[in-house]
Amino acid sequence: MPTKKPEFIDRIKNPKKYPYIKNKDGSISTHRMAAEVDEKGNWYVFPTIQYDGEKLRQFKNTQEAMENALATGNYLQMPKEKALEYAKGGYKKGTPLETFNPLADKAKVANTFKEAVE
């Protein structure tokens, strides 16, 4: 287990403080959580989009993301069923990230359509 809270926990609790990725479909992504098991049977949850202190890094594959998360302590270890539930969106439940929508917030205060979509 990491000795301190993983970095991604603060991003879940305080999403307005961090960058996000605009997806091609108009949605946003902040974490894209994954759950994986290691060769010893230990289950881990970790983001496949990780923050390096300046910008978000979106990993090309889950294995690469897991390796980086384990190396940096940016993961949680939990039983299989909990890990799978957490990665499928359970990490958002009851947190500010559950309703986080900076694009909608931006549109509410925009004076023009151009301001709303930029």
C-alpha distance (Angstrom), angle and dihedral (degrees) to the residues before:
residue distance angle dihedral
M1 . . .
P2 3.78 . .
T3 3.79 113.9 .
K4 3.81 92.9 -134.0
K5 3.78 133.6 34.2
P6 3.79 112.3 -75.1
E7 3.80 114.8 -104.8
F8 3.79 92.7 -118.7
I9 3.83 91.6 65.0
D10 3.81 91.5 68.4
R11 3.80 89.6 49.2
I12 3.81 88.9 54.7
K13 3.80 92.5 49.2
N14 3.82 96.2 40.7
P15 3.81 108.2 27.5
K16 3.82 94.0 158.1
K17 3.81 89.8 66.1
Y18 3.80 94.0 60.4
P19 3.80 140.0 60.4
Y20 3.80 122.8 -105.1
I21 3.77 135.7 -159.8
K22 3.81 121.2 -111.0
N23 3.79 108.3 -140.2
K24 3.80 124.4 -145.8
D25 3.82 90.3 -110.0
G26 3.82 91.9 58.7
S27 3.80 95.9 -102.9
I28 3.78 125.2 114.7
S29 3.80 133.5 -126.1
T30 3.77 129.1 -156.4
H31 3.81 106.5 165.5
R32 3.83 118.1 -5.0
M33 3.77 93.6 -157.7
A34 3.79 123.0 -144.6
A35 3.79 135.2 -168.2
E36 3.79 121.1 -148.7
V37 3.78 138.7 165.2
D38 3.79 125.1 -132.4
E39 3.79 127.7 -139.0
K40 3.82 90.2 -89.3
G41 3.80 93.7 55.3
N42 3.83 96.1 -103.9
W43 3.80 115.1 144.1
Y44 3.80 121.4 -140.8
V45 3.79 135.1 -176.0
F46 3.78 119.9 -154.0
P47 3.79 140.2 151.3
T48 3.77 120.8 -95.7
I49 3.80 85.7 -155.8
Q50 3.80 106.9 60.6
Y51 3.80 131.8 -175.8
D52 3.80 116.8 -132.6
G53 3.81 96.1 -167.3
E54 3.80 93.4 -88.8
K55 3.79 109.7 37.8
L56 3.78 142.9 3.5
R57 3.77 119.8 -95.1
Q58 3.79 117.1 -155.7
F59 3.79 110.2 -156.4
K60 3.79 119.4 -137.9
N61 3.78 93.1 -135.5
T62 3.79 140.5 13.7
Q63 3.81 94.6 -113.7
E64 3.80 92.2 57.4
A65 3.81 90.6 47.3
M66 3.80 91.6 49.1
E67 3.80 93.0 49.7
N68 3.80 91.2 51.4
A69 3.81 93.0 44.2
L70 3.80 92.5 51.1
A71 3.81 91.6 46.4
T72 3.81 92.8 50.7
G73 3.83 99.5 36.8
N74 3.82 91.1 -114.4
Y75 3.82 96.4 138.8
L76 3.78 144.7 77.1
Q77 3.78 124.2 -134.5
M78 3.80 117.1 -142.8
P79 3.81 142.2 146.5
K80 3.81 116.5 -69.8
E81 3.83 99.1 -103.8
K82 3.81 93.3 46.7
A83 3.80 91.1 45.6
L84 3.81 92.6 52.1
E85 3.82 92.5 46.7
Y86 3.80 92.1 47.4
A87 3.80 92.8 49.8
K88 3.83 92.4 48.2
G89 3.80 90.6 62.9
G90 3.78 103.9 -68.5
Y91 3.79 89.0 118.5
K92 3.82 89.7 69.4
K93 3.81 97.8 51.7
G94 3.79 112.9 114.2
T95 3.81 94.0 -1.2
P96 3.83 132.9 107.3
L97 3.80 87.4 -106.9
E98 3.81 89.6 67.3
T99 3.82 91.5 72.7
F100 3.81 99.3 22.5
N101 3.79 109.9 135.0
P102 3.81 111.9 153.1
L103 3.80 92.1 173.3
A104 3.81 92.1 59.1
D105 3.81 90.6 44.2
K106 3.80 90.0 51.5
A107 3.81 91.4 49.5
K108 3.83 91.2 53.3
V109 3.82 92.6 60.9
A110 3.81 99.1 34.4
N111 3.78 119.1 114.2
T112 3.79 94.5 -157.3
F113 3.76 138.1 27.7
K114 3.81 89.2 -113.6
E115 3.83 91.1 57.0
A116 3.78 90.5 49.1
V117 3.79 95.8 54.7
E118 3.82 101.7 37.6
